[in-house]
Amino acid sequence: KGEILGITGLVGAGRTETVRALFGLNRPTSGSIYLEGKKIMPRNPQEAKEMGIAYIPESRQTEGLILRQNVASNITLPIIKKFERKPGLINFKGLFEAAKEWIANLDVRPNYPDMLASKLSGGNQQKVVVAKWLSTKPKVLIIDEPTNGIDVGAKREIHQLLRSLADDGIGIIMVSSELPEVLAISDRILVMRQGRIVAEFDGKEATQESIMNQAVPKGKVAGGVI
């Protein structure tokens, strides 16, 4: 609770597969998952969501958003049942009001709930995906490559947002291949290699060199073999 846990490693290290298992998208072959001291095993994303886990995938355009729908519909998608007056009838006024609050809270620009998600910049699309999962009031927010494909200014905003969410008590699990990003905002860092966690660092003590020493298989260096 209140911690940003960074998970890093080389491509193919098993980072994404691990966090997808926490969200019920992959079935783990071994190991246990505990949330607030209780053993859990979400069988699908719906169960994970009900347990208080949210997952923002690496590709916001293919997995995180429905680009042909508007911002309001994307933000409220996981909680759409809250706006059902009766089966098949949606309270769109309430839905748009809820979306406006999240748009304001996360400073989505432009602040038009009826704008198509496809029309937003990469950074603002990412804010919409974050808002979508924050609307479920998660205990744990998993985010895979949070600043992939967005500009420097938007990266700073996303980092500040993640820090603010952690300060509010949400547990953040952040997967990132960008070591400067991992070092900048992680309280604790796990390094994965060949499907296993091989090292753990305090965020204040880790360096790019110490992380890479653990991430690269022994006997190999970046670009070749010793």
C-alpha positions as CSV (number, residue, x, y, z in Angstrom):
1,K,0.0,0.0,0.0
2,G,1.4,3.4,-1.0
3,E,4.4,1.9,-2.8
4,I,5.5,2.0,-6.4
5,L,7.1,-1.3,-7.2
6,G,9.1,-1.2,-10.4
7,I,9.6,-4.4,-12.4
8,T,12.2,-4.4,-15.1
9,G,14.4,-6.7,-17.2
10,L,15.3,-7.4,-20.8
11,V,12.7,-8.2,-23.4
12,G,11.4,-11.7,-22.9
13,A,12.3,-11.7,-19.2
14,G,8.6,-12.5,-18.3
15,R,7.6,-9.1,-16.9
16,T,4.3,-8.8,-18.7
17,E,3.4,-12.4,-18.3
18,T,3.8,-12.1,-14.6
19,V,1.6,-9.1,-14.1
20,R,-1.0,-10.5,-16.5
21,A,-1.2,-13.5,-14.2
22,L,-2.0,-11.2,-11.3
23,F,-5.0,-9.8,-13.3
24,G,-6.3,-13.3,-14.3
25,L,-5.2,-13.1,-17.9
26,N,-2.5,-15.8,-17.6
27,R,-2.7,-18.9,-15.5
28,P,0.5,-19.2,-13.4
29,T,2.3,-22.5,-13.5
30,S,3.4,-22.2,-9.9
31,G,3.5,-19.7,-7.0
32,S,0.9,-17.9,-4.9
33,I,-0.7,-14.5,-5.0
34,Y,-1.6,-12.7,-1.8
35,L,-3.7,-9.5,-1.4
36,E,-3.9,-7.9,2.0
37,G,-2.6,-11.2,3.5
38,K,-5.2,-13.3,1.9
39,K,-4.4,-15.9,-0.8
40,I,-6.2,-15.2,-4.0
41,M,-6.3,-16.7,-7.5
42,P,-8.2,-14.5,-10.0
43,R,-9.5,-16.7,-12.8
44,N,-10.3,-13.8,-15.1
45,P,-10.1,-10.0,-15.2
46,Q,-13.7,-9.6,-13.8
47,E,-12.7,-11.5,-10.7
48,A,-9.4,-9.5,-10.4
49,K,-11.4,-6.3,-10.7
50,E,-13.8,-7.3,-7.9
51,M,-10.8,-8.1,-5.7
52,G,-9.5,-4.6,-6.2
53,I,-6.9,-5.1,-8.9
54,A,-6.7,-3.0,-12.0
55,Y,-4.4,-3.5,-15.0
56,I,-3.3,-1.0,-17.7
57,P,-1.7,-2.9,-20.6
58,E,1.3,-1.8,-22.6
59,S,-0.7,-1.0,-25.7
60,R,-3.3,1.5,-24.9
61,Q,-4.5,1.6,-28.6
62,T,-5.1,-2.1,-29.0
63,E,-5.9,-3.2,-25.5
64,G,-6.5,-0.2,-23.3
65,L,-9.0,1.9,-25.3
66,I,-11.9,1.5,-27.7
67,L,-10.7,4.2,-30.1
68,R,-14.0,4.5,-32.0
69,Q,-15.8,5.4,-28.8
70,N,-15.8,8.6,-26.9
71,V,-13.8,9.5,-23.8
72,A,-16.8,9.2,-21.5
73,S,-17.6,5.7,-22.7
74,N,-14.0,4.6,-22.3
75,I,-13.7,5.9,-18.8
76,T,-16.9,4.4,-17.5
77,L,-16.6,1.1,-19.3
78,P,-15.6,-1.0,-16.3
79,I,-18.4,0.5,-14.1
80,I,-21.1,0.7,-16.8
81,K,-23.5,-1.2,-14.6
82,K,-23.6,1.6,-12.1
83,F,-25.4,3.7,-14.8
84,E,-28.0,1.1,-15.7
85,R,-31.5,2.2,-14.8
86,K,-32.7,-1.2,-15.8
87,P,-31.2,-3.8,-18.2
88,G,-30.4,-2.2,-21.5
89,L,-31.2,1.4,-20.4
90,I,-28.2,3.6,-19.5
91,N,-28.3,6.9,-17.6
92,F,-26.1,8.8,-20.0
93,K,-26.4,12.0,-18.0
94,G,-24.9,10.3,-14.9
95,L,-22.3,8.6,-17.0
96,F,-21.1,11.9,-18.6
97,E,-21.0,13.6,-15.2
98,A,-18.8,10.9,-13.7
99,A,-16.5,11.0,-16.8
100,K,-16.2,14.8,-16.4
101,E,-15.0,14.4,-12.9
102,W,-12.2,12.1,-14.0
103,I,-11.3,14.3,-16.9
104,A,-10.9,17.2,-14.5
105,N,-9.0,15.1,-11.9
106,L,-6.5,13.9,-14.4
107,D,-6.4,17.0,-16.6
108,V,-7.3,15.2,-19.8
109,R,-7.0,17.7,-22.7
110,P,-9.1,18.8,-24.4
111,N,-11.7,18.2,-21.7
112,Y,-14.5,17.0,-24.0
113,P,-16.2,13.8,-22.7
114,D,-17.8,13.3,-26.2
115,M,-14.5,13.4,-28.1
116,L,-13.4,10.2,-29.8
117,A,-10.5,8.6,-28.0
118,S,-8.7,8.2,-31.3
119,K,-8.4,12.0,-31.6
120,L,-6.4,12.5,-28.3
121,S,-2.7,12.7,-28.1
122,G,-0.8,9.7,-26.7
123,G,-0.3,11.2,-23.3
124,N,-4.0,12.1,-23.0
125,Q,-5.1,8.7,-24.2
126,Q,-2.9,7.2,-21.4
127,K,-4.7,9.5,-18.9
128,V,-8.0,8.2,-20.1
129,V,-6.9,4.6,-19.6
130,V,-5.7,5.4,-16.1
131,A,-9.0,7.2,-15.3
132,K,-10.9,4.2,-16.7
133,W,-9.3,1.9,-14.1
134,L,-9.2,4.4,-11.2
135,S,-13.0,4.6,-11.6
136,T,-13.1,1.0,-10.2
137,K,-11.4,2.3,-7.0
138,P,-8.6,-0.3,-7.0
139,K,-6.4,-1.3,-4.2
140,V,-3.6,-2.3,-6.6
141,L,-2.9,-0.6,-9.9
142,I,-0.7,-2.5,-12.4
143,I,0.6,-0.4,-15.2
144,D,2.8,-1.9,-18.1
145,E,5.1,0.6,-19.8
146,P,3.3,3.7,-18.5
147,T,4.9,6.2,-20.8
148,N,5.4,4.2,-24.0
149,G,5.1,6.4,-27.0
150,I,4.4,9.7,-25.3
151,D,6.3,13.0,-25.2
152,V,8.6,14.2,-22.4
153,G,6.0,16.6,-20.9
154,A,3.3,13.9,-20.8
155,K,5.8,11.5,-19.2
156,R,6.4,13.9,-16.4
157,E,2.7,14.2,-15.8
158,I,2.2,10.4,-15.8
159,H,5.1,10.0,-13.3
160,Q,3.6,12.7,-11.0
161,L,0.2,11.1,-11.3
162,L,1.5,7.7,-10.2
163,R,3.4,9.2,-7.3
164,S,0.2,11.0,-6.2
165,L,-1.8,7.8,-6.4
166,A,0.7,5.9,-4.3
167,D,0.7,8.8,-1.8
168,D,-3.1,8.3,-1.6
169,G,-2.6,4.7,-0.6
170,I,-2.9,2.7,-3.8
171,G,-0.3,0.0,-4.4
172,I,1.3,0.5,-7.8
173,I,3.1,-2.2,-9.8
174,M,4.9,-0.6,-12.7
175,V,6.5,-2.6,-15.5
176,S,9.0,-0.6,-17.5
177,S,12.0,-1.3,-19.8
178,E,13.2,2.3,-19.4
179,L,15.7,2.3,-16.6
180,P,15.7,6.1,-16.0
181,E,11.9,5.8,-15.4
182,V,12.2,2.8,-13.1
183,L,14.9,4.6,-11.1
184,A,13.1,7.9,-11.0
185,I,9.8,6.8,-9.3
186,S,10.2,3.3,-7.9
187,D,10.3,2.8,-4.1
188,R,11.5,-0.8,-4.7
189,I,12.7,-2.5,-7.9
190,L,12.5,-6.2,-8.9
191,V,14.7,-7.4,-11.8
192,M,13.5,-10.4,-13.8
193,R,15.5,-12.7,-16.0
194,Q,14.3,-15.8,-17.9
195,G,11.0,-15.8,-16.2
196,R,12.2,-15.4,-12.6
197,I,12.9,-12.6,-10.1
198,V,16.6,-12.5,-9.8
199,A,17.2,-9.4,-7.7
200,E,15.5,-6.8,-5.5
201,F,16.8,-3.2,-4.9
202,D,15.8,-0.3,-2.8
203,G,14.8,2.4,-5.2
204,K,17.1,4.9,-3.6
205,E,20.2,2.6,-3.8
206,A,19.8,1.0,-7.3
207,T,21.7,2.2,-10.3
208,Q,21.5,1.4,-14.0
209,E,24.7,-0.6,-13.7
210,S,23.5,-2.7,-10.8
211,I,20.2,-3.5,-12.5
212,M,21.8,-4.4,-15.8
213,N,24.3,-6.7,-14.0
214,Q,21.4,-8.7,-12.9
215,A,19.2,-8.4,-16.0
216,V,21.8,-9.7,-18.5
217,P,22.3,-13.5,-18.4
218,K,25.7,-14.5,-17.1
219,G,28.3,-14.7,-19.8
220,K,26.6,-12.2,-22.0
221,V,26.8,-8.5,-22.6
222,A,24.6,-6.1,-24.4
223,G,25.3,-6.7,-28.1
224,G,27.2,-9.9,-27.9
225,V,28.6,-12.8,-26.0
226,I,31.7,-12.8,-23.8
